[in-house]
Amino acid sequence: MSIWASDNRNGHVREALTLLLSQGVIDDFRIRPDDEFPFRVQVAAGIVPMTEHQAAHFALGAAAAHFGDLARNTGEA
């Protein structure tokens, strides 16, 4: 069983950015396949152009930062 709807890395990155967008972590994103930096992620500081590799690492870091405290604080003493 997989948590991904897509079967390739580009699709996984798109799904991860969609999750971050739905949770309010990022403001928006665009994908321009023919561009040198196809992933354009809009955050409070502006638009950040990224490669697929950079966007994957960004998504991982943003998810860890956003959801990490929730995962660590389970309410157990």
Order of alpha helices (4+ residues) and beta strands (2+ residues): alpha-beta-beta-beta-alpha
